[in-house]
């Protein structure tokens, strides 16, 4: 069993033996390659202290000197190593926690623990960058044709019974929204994002979450051109789910190609009229 303990001197990690198993201390004063007797962290410029702390910890993560599961030194020790106040350290830890890089636990065995950001958290950050760029609805739809058609075989082979049950419940709820005149493009985007989860591939899920903002933007543009477009699309969602349930990759791909292709046709026609 691996456990990690704080080196109160802040100079070197300690390795203790317990029942023949190594107990590796928290890395507080040197890299994992060997004992160098040097502090892991360095004092920061007080004008941007919290951000400087965040960057140092991110750098140590990239270098492998900090890994998921490591517990950071106590607030008092971090204050001493960085040369800042507890308020600054706490602000830095909040930034790291929001970014999914640190998990804050309370209690006797609490502290700041290094963790790994989820695909949703990573995707949200990338989505902000994509959404702020000059990507057009036509470009988004072309990308969807490549990407979403490409993952259909993975959806068909990877979807579990629980996935299919959730997708059926989702399409049923969306069909009810259509009847009530409450169906939205947010619901359509929700369906396509949930499909990515059926692949059970973290990289694919991250990419789809990244694309959520541009996807919604393109769908809203289509809705503005054809207010009733969602009705046909919602029905195709249900047909796609049944093709997945039947493990019919060819049929599922055909449905998705028609589904996204119609959106592409509408957007291209609109852009030609706008020129």
FIKOLDREN-286201 format. One record per residue (C-alpha): residue number from 0; residue in three letters; y, x, z. Coordinates in steps of 0.02 Angstrom, whole numbers, plus 50000, padded with zeros to 5 digits. Each point is the difference from the previous one (the first is absolute). Example, Ala and Ser with C-alpha at 12.3 -4.5 7.8 and 13.67 -1.06 7.14 Angstrom:
# FIKOLDREN-286201
+-----+--------+-------+-------+-------+
! num ! residu !    c2 !    c1 !    c3 !
+-----+--------+-------+-------+-------+
!   0 !    ALA ! 49775 ! 50615 ! 50390 !
!   1 !    SER ! 50172 ! 50069 ! 49967 !
+-----+--------+-------+-------+-------+
//
This chain:
# FIKOLDREN-286201
+-----+--------+-------+-------+-------+
! num ! residu !    c2 !    c1 !    c3 !
+-----+--------+-------+-------+-------+
!   0 !    UNK ! 50000 ! 50000 ! 50000 !
!   1 !    UNK ! 50169 ! 50070 ! 49950 !
!   2 !    UNK ! 50144 ! 49975 ! 50121 !
!   3 !    UNK ! 50174 ! 50071 ! 49996 !
!   4 !    UNK ! 50104 ! 50055 ! 50149 !
!   5 !    UNK ! 50179 ! 50060 ! 50011 !
!   6 !    UNK ! 50028 ! 50185 ! 50029 !
!   7 !    UNK ! 50133 ! 49995 ! 50133 !
!   8 !    UNK ! 50062 ! 50174 ! 49956 !
!   9 !    UNK ! 50031 ! 49950 ! 49818 !
!  10 !    UNK ! 49934 ! 50166 ! 49939 !
!  11 !    UNK ! 49821 ! 49985 ! 49942 !
!  12 !    UNK ! 49862 ! 49873 ! 49981 !
!  13 !    UNK ! 49856 ! 50007 ! 50123 !
!  14 !    UNK ! 49819 ! 49974 ! 49957 !
!  15 !    UNK ! 49887 ! 49947 ! 50143 !
!  16 !    UNK ! 49814 ! 49976 ! 50000 !
!  17 !    UNK ! 49922 ! 49845 ! 50075 !
!  18 !    UNK ! 49813 ! 49971 ! 49987 !
!  19 !    UNK ! 49993 ! 50116 ! 49850 !
!  20 !    UNK ! 50131 ! 49904 ! 49901 !
!  21 !    UNK ! 50170 ! 50073 ! 49958 !
!  22 !    UNK ! 50150 ! 49912 ! 50073 !
!  23 !    UNK ! 50149 ! 50050 ! 49895 !
!  24 !    UNK ! 50172 ! 49986 ! 50077 !
!  25 !    UNK ! 50153 ! 49930 ! 49915 !
!  26 !    UNK ! 50085 ! 50123 ! 49884 !
!  27 !    UNK ! 50165 ! 50034 ! 50087 !
!  28 !    UNK ! 50042 ! 50181 ! 49973 !
!  29 !    UNK ! 49916 ! 50071 ! 49845 !
!  30 !    UNK ! 49908 ! 49962 ! 49840 !
!  31 !    UNK ! 49814 ! 49966 ! 49992 !
!  32 !    UNK ! 49962 ! 50169 ! 49921 !
!  33 !    UNK ! 50022 ! 50100 ! 50158 !
!  34 !    UNK ! 50101 ! 50037 ! 50155 !
!  35 !    UNK ! 50171 ! 50067 ! 49960 !
!  36 !    UNK ! 50091 ! 49956 ! 50159 !
!  37 !    UNK ! 50142 ! 49917 ! 49905 !
!  38 !    UNK ! 50074 ! 49827 ! 50023 !
!  39 !    UNK ! 49945 ! 49868 ! 49876 !
!  40 !    UNK ! 50171 ! 49917 ! 49995 !
!  41 !    UNK ! 50172 ! 50079 ! 49983 !
!  42 !    UNK ! 50169 ! 49944 ! 50066 !
!  43 !    UNK ! 50094 ! 49884 ! 49883 !
!  44 !    UNK ! 50179 ! 49971 ! 49946 !
!  45 !    UNK ! 50068 ! 49865 ! 50115 !
!  46 !    UNK ! 50101 ! 49914 ! 49863 !
!  47 !    UNK ! 49840 ! 49939 ! 49917 !
!  48 !    UNK ! 49879 ! 50035 ! 50139 !
!  49 !    UNK ! 49884 ! 49850 ! 49990 !
!  50 !    UNK ! 49976 ! 50018 ! 49812 !
!  51 !    UNK ! 49971 ! 50187 ! 50018 !
!  52 !    UNK ! 49862 ! 49965 ! 50127 !
!  53 !    UNK ! 49921 ! 49876 ! 49881 !
!  54 !    UNK ! 50001 ! 50127 ! 49858 !
!  55 !    UNK ! 49922 ! 50135 ! 50109 !
!  56 !    UNK ! 49858 ! 49886 ! 50051 !
!  57 !    UNK ! 49974 ! 49943 ! 49821 !
!  58 !    UNK ! 49993 ! 50182 ! 49947 !
!  59 !    UNK ! 49867 ! 50039 ! 50129 !
!  60 !    UNK ! 49898 ! 49852 ! 49937 !
!  61 !    UNK ! 50010 ! 50062 ! 49821 !
!  62 !    UNK ! 49946 ! 50173 ! 50055 !
!  63 !    UNK ! 49854 ! 49933 ! 50100 !
!  64 !    UNK ! 50066 ! 50068 ! 50165 !
!  65 !    UNK ! 50007 ! 49822 ! 50064 !
!  66 !    UNK ! 49865 ! 49875 ! 49955 !
!  67 !    UNK ! 49962 ! 49817 ! 50032 !
!  68 !    UNK ! 49940 ! 49983 ! 50179 !
!  69 !    UNK ! 50108 ! 50140 ! 50070 !
!  70 !    UNK ! 50110 ! 49951 ! 50146 !
!  71 !    UNK ! 50175 ! 50070 ! 49994 !
!  72 !    UNK ! 50070 ! 50086 ! 50155 !
!  73 !    UNK ! 50086 ! 49892 ! 50129 !
!  74 !    UNK ! 50180 ! 49947 ! 49975 !
!  75 !    UNK ! 50056 ! 50130 ! 50126 !
!  76 !    UNK ! 49909 ! 50139 ! 49909 !
!  77 !    UNK ! 50067 ! 49943 ! 49832 !
!  78 !    UNK ! 50176 ! 50001 ! 50072 !
!  79 !    UNK ! 49977 ! 50178 ! 50059 !
!  80 !    UNK ! 49927 ! 50063 ! 49835 !
!  81 !    UNK ! 50126 ! 49912 ! 49889 !
!  82 !    UNK ! 50147 ! 50028 ! 50118 !
!  83 !    UNK ! 50054 ! 49818 ! 49997 !
!  84 !    UNK ! 50013 ! 49850 ! 50116 !
!  85 !    UNK ! 49865 ! 49869 ! 50030 !
!  86 !    UNK ! 50104 ! 49872 ! 49905 !
!  87 !    UNK ! 49990 ! 50109 ! 49844 !
!  88 !    UNK ! 49813 ! 50029 ! 50020 !
!  89 !    UNK ! 49969 ! 49814 ! 50022 !
!  90 !    UNK ! 50102 ! 49961 ! 49844 !
!  91 !    UNK ! 49896 ! 50124 ! 49900 !
!  92 !    UNK ! 49838 ! 49926 ! 50065 !
!  93 !    UNK ! 50058 ! 49825 ! 49952 !
!  94 !    UNK ! 50034 ! 50062 ! 49822 !
!  95 !    UNK ! 49827 ! 50078 ! 49992 !
!  96 !    UNK ! 49920 ! 49843 ! 50070 !
!  97 !    UNK ! 50088 ! 49890 ! 49872 !
!  98 !    UNK ! 49937 ! 50115 ! 49863 !
!  99 !    UNK ! 49822 ! 49985 ! 50063 !
! 100 !    UNK ! 49986 ! 50183 ! 50048 !
! 101 !    UNK ! 49996 ! 49978 ! 50188 !
! 102 !    UNK ! 49924 ! 49870 ! 50114 !
! 103 !    UNK ! 50084 ! 49976 ! 50169 !
! 104 !    UNK ! 49884 ! 49952 ! 50142 !
! 105 !    UNK ! 50053 ! 49954 ! 50176 !
! 106 !    UNK ! 49911 ! 50027 ! 50163 !
! 107 !    UNK ! 49921 ! 50145 ! 50091 !
! 108 !    UNK ! 49913 ! 50061 ! 49842 !
! 109 !    UNK ! 50143 ! 49955 ! 49887 !
! 110 !    UNK ! 50117 ! 50105 ! 49897 !
! 111 !    UNK ! 50042 ! 50031 ! 49817 !
! 112 !    UNK ! 49844 ! 50020 ! 49894 !
! 113 !    UNK ! 49999 ! 50062 ! 49821 !
! 114 !    UNK ! 49927 ! 49870 ! 49882 !
! 115 !    UNK ! 49987 ! 49966 ! 49814 !
! 116 !    UNK ! 50112 ! 49872 ! 49914 !
! 117 !    UNK ! 49912 ! 49852 ! 49922 !
! 118 !    UNK ! 50002 ! 49969 ! 49813 !
! 119 !    UNK ! 50119 ! 49855 ! 50029 !
! 120 !    UNK ! 50124 ! 50110 ! 50093 !
! 121 !    UNK ! 49994 ! 50136 ! 49868 !
! 122 !    UNK ! 50011 ! 49871 ! 49861 !
! 123 !    UNK ! 50151 ! 49917 ! 50078 !
! 124 !    UNK ! 50096 ! 50164 ! 50000 !
! 125 !    UNK ! 49955 ! 50036 ! 49820 !
! 126 !    UNK ! 50041 ! 49820 ! 49951 !
! 127 !    UNK ! 50178 ! 50024 ! 50061 !
! 128 !    UNK ! 50019 ! 50148 ! 49882 !
! 129 !    UNK ! 49925 ! 49905 ! 49853 !
! 130 !    UNK ! 50105 ! 49844 ! 50032 !
! 131 !    UNK ! 50161 ! 50101 ! 50000 !
! 132 !    UNK ! 49961 ! 50077 ! 49830 !
! 133 !    UNK ! 50044 ! 49925 ! 49830 !
! 134 !    UNK ! 49827 ! 49931 ! 49960 !
! 135 !    UNK ! 50003 ! 49846 ! 49888 !
! 136 !    UNK ! 49890 ! 49845 ! 50014 !
! 137 !    UNK ! 49919 ! 50045 ! 49834 !
! 138 !    UNK ! 49953 ! 50173 ! 50063 !
! 139 !    UNK ! 49928 ! 49926 ! 50159 !
! 140 !    UNK ! 49893 ! 49880 ! 49900 !
! 141 !    UNK ! 49937 ! 50137 ! 49884 !
! 142 !    UNK ! 49951 ! 50101 ! 50153 !
! 143 !    UNK ! 49910 ! 49849 ! 50071 !
! 144 !    UNK ! 49897 ! 49982 ! 49841 !
! 145 !    UNK ! 49940 ! 50178 ! 50020 !
! 146 !    UNK ! 49975 ! 50002 ! 50187 !
! 147 !    UNK ! 49941 ! 49826 ! 50045 !
! 148 !    UNK ! 49879 ! 49990 ! 49855 !
! 149 !    UNK ! 49937 ! 50172 ! 50048 !
! 150 !    UNK ! 49952 ! 49949 ! 50176 !
! 151 !    UNK ! 49912 ! 49838 ! 49951 !
! 152 !    UNK ! 49826 ! 50083 ! 49997 !
! 153 !    UNK ! 50033 ! 50069 ! 50175 !
! 154 !    UNK ! 50053 ! 49829 ! 50062 !
! 155 !    UNK ! 49845 ! 49918 ! 49928 !
! 156 !    UNK ! 49881 ! 50129 ! 50071 !
! 157 !    UNK ! 50090 ! 50029 ! 50165 !
! 158 !    UNK ! 50049 ! 49824 ! 50056 !
! 159 !    UNK ! 49902 ! 49946 ! 50153 !
! 160 !    UNK ! 49954 ! 49821 ! 50045 !
! 161 !    UNK ! 50144 ! 50001 ! 50123 !
! 162 !    UNK ! 50120 ! 50060 ! 49864 !
! 163 !    UNK ! 49945 ! 49860 ! 49884 !
! 164 !    UNK ! 50016 ! 49871 ! 50139 !
! 165 !    UNK ! 50177 ! 50059 ! 50037 !
! 166 !    UNK ! 50047 ! 49997 ! 49816 !
! 167 !    UNK ! 49932 ! 49823 ! 49981 !
! 168 !    UNK ! 50099 ! 49944 ! 50153 !
! 169 !    UNK ! 50154 ! 50084 ! 49929 !
! 170 !    UNK ! 49986 ! 49917 ! 49829 !
! 171 !    UNK ! 49965 ! 49831 ! 50083 !
! 172 !    UNK ! 50157 ! 50016 ! 50105 !
! 173 !    UNK ! 50100 ! 50051 ! 49846 !
! 174 !    UNK ! 49933 ! 49852 ! 49901 !
! 175 !    UNK ! 50060 ! 49885 ! 50137 !
! 176 !    UNK ! 50170 ! 50082 ! 49991 !
! 177 !    UNK ! 50004 ! 49968 ! 49812 !
! 178 !    UNK ! 49967 ! 49815 ! 50028 !
! 179 !    UNK ! 50137 ! 49993 ! 50131 !
! 180 !    UNK ! 50122 ! 50091 ! 49886 !
! 181 !    UNK ! 50008 ! 50146 ! 50123 !
! 182 !    UNK ! 49908 ! 50136 ! 49905 !
! 183 !    UNK ! 50097 ! 50162 ! 49991 !
! 184 !    UNK ! 49988 ! 50167 ! 49913 !
! 185 !    UNK ! 49980 ! 50078 ! 50172 !
! 186 !    UNK ! 49833 ! 49908 ! 50009 !
! 187 !    UNK ! 49949 ! 50069 ! 49831 !
! 188 !    UNK ! 50043 ! 50177 ! 50056 !
! 189 !    UNK ! 49903 ! 49969 ! 50160 !
! 190 !    UNK ! 49844 ! 49957 ! 49899 !
! 191 !    UNK ! 50009 ! 50156 ! 49892 !
! 192 !    UNK ! 50029 ! 50110 ! 50152 !
! 193 !    UNK ! 49851 ! 49924 ! 50089 !
! 194 !    UNK ! 49890 ! 50035 ! 49848 !
! 195 !    UNK ! 50031 ! 50186 ! 50023 !
! 196 !    UNK ! 49924 ! 49988 ! 50173 !
! 197 !    UNK ! 49836 ! 49945 ! 49920 !
! 198 !    UNK ! 49979 ! 50175 ! 49928 !
! 199 !    UNK ! 49992 ! 50072 ! 50176 !
! 200 !    UNK ! 50087 ! 50153 ! 49930 !
! 201 !    UNK ! 50146 ! 50059 ! 50108 !
! 202 !    UNK ! 50087 ! 50088 ! 49855 !
! 203 !    UNK ! 49997 ! 49843 ! 49892 !
! 204 !    UNK ! 50065 ! 49893 ! 50143 !
! 205 !    UNK ! 50142 ! 50123 ! 50028 !
! 206 !    UNK ! 50049 ! 49996 ! 49817 !
! 207 !    UNK ! 49998 ! 49810 ! 49995 !
! 208 !    UNK ! 50108 ! 49988 ! 50156 !
! 209 !    UNK ! 50117 ! 50124 ! 49919 !
! 210 !    UNK ! 50012 ! 49887 ! 49849 !
! 211 !    UNK ! 50026 ! 49839 ! 50098 !
! 212 !    UNK ! 50190 ! 50001 ! 49985 !
! 213 !    UNK ! 50007 ! 50031 ! 49812 !
! 214 !    UNK ! 49857 ! 49877 ! 49974 !
! 215 !    UNK ! 50094 ! 49863 ! 50090 !
! 216 !    UNK ! 50159 ! 50043 ! 49904 !
! 217 !    UNK ! 49910 ! 49979 ! 49833 !
! 218 !    UNK ! 49918 ! 49836 ! 50054 !
! 219 !    UNK ! 50167 ! 49928 ! 50056 !
! 220 !    UNK ! 50072 ! 50044 ! 49830 !
! 221 !    UNK ! 49858 ! 49908 ! 49915 !
! 222 !    UNK ! 50026 ! 49849 ! 50114 !
! 223 !    UNK ! 50183 ! 49995 ! 49950 !
! 224 !    UNK ! 49945 ! 49990 ! 49815 !
! 225 !    UNK ! 49857 ! 49877 ! 50029 !
! 226 !    UNK ! 50017 ! 49904 ! 50165 !
! 227 !    UNK ! 49826 ! 49923 ! 49982 !
! 228 !    UNK ! 49912 ! 50165 ! 49962 !
! 229 !    UNK ! 49926 ! 50008 ! 50175 !
! 230 !    UNK ! 49888 ! 49849 ! 49973 !
! 231 !    UNK ! 49896 ! 50078 ! 49862 !
! 232 !    UNK ! 49998 ! 50166 ! 50091 !
! 233 !    UNK ! 49937 ! 49921 ! 50160 !
! 234 !    UNK ! 49856 ! 49918 ! 49907 !
! 235 !    UNK ! 49955 ! 50166 ! 49920 !
! 236 !    UNK ! 49997 ! 50081 ! 50172 !
! 237 !    UNK ! 49866 ! 49877 ! 50053 !
! 238 !    UNK ! 49900 ! 50031 ! 49840 !
! 239 !    UNK ! 50010 ! 50187 ! 50030 !
! 240 !    UNK ! 49933 ! 49982 ! 50177 !
! 241 !    UNK ! 49849 ! 49903 ! 49937 !
! 242 !    UNK ! 49966 ! 50133 ! 49868 !
! 243 !    UNK ! 50002 ! 50130 ! 50140 !
! 244 !    UNK ! 49883 ! 49893 ! 50104 !
! 245 !    UNK ! 49881 ! 49994 ! 49851 !
! 246 !    UNK ! 50015 ! 50189 ! 49981 !
! 247 !    UNK ! 50053 ! 49974 ! 49820 !
! 248 !    UNK ! 50115 ! 50147 ! 49964 !
! 249 !    UNK ! 50021 ! 49956 ! 49816 !
! 250 !    UNK ! 50058 ! 49823 ! 50037 !
! 251 !    UNK ! 50112 ! 50059 ! 50142 !
! 252 !    UNK ! 50083 ! 50128 ! 49886 !
! 253 !    UNK ! 50026 ! 49871 ! 49864 !
! 254 !    UNK ! 50084 ! 49881 ! 50122 !
! 255 !    UNK ! 50113 ! 50136 ! 50069 !
! 256 !    UNK ! 50046 ! 50062 ! 49826 !
! 257 !    UNK ! 50053 ! 49825 ! 49948 !
! 258 !    UNK ! 50089 ! 49974 ! 50165 !
! 259 !    UNK ! 50107 ! 50157 ! 49995 !
! 260 !    UNK ! 50014 ! 49999 ! 49810 !
! 261 !    UNK ! 50089 ! 49832 ! 50002 !
! 262 !    UNK ! 50128 ! 50072 ! 50121 !
! 263 !    UNK ! 50025 ! 50150 ! 49887 !
! 264 !    UNK ! 50027 ! 49888 ! 49848 !
! 265 !    UNK ! 50131 ! 49895 ! 50089 !
! 266 !    UNK ! 50095 ! 50152 ! 50063 !
! 267 !    UNK ! 50002 ! 50085 ! 49829 !
! 268 !    UNK ! 50061 ! 49840 ! 49916 !
! 269 !    UNK ! 50138 ! 49982 ! 50129 !
! 270 !    UNK ! 50056 ! 50180 ! 49977 !
! 271 !    UNK ! 50009 ! 49978 ! 49810 !
! 272 !    UNK ! 50109 ! 49846 ! 50020 !
! 273 !    UNK ! 50112 ! 50094 ! 50120 !
! 274 !    UNK ! 50037 ! 50143 ! 49878 !
+-----+--------+-------+-------+-------+
//
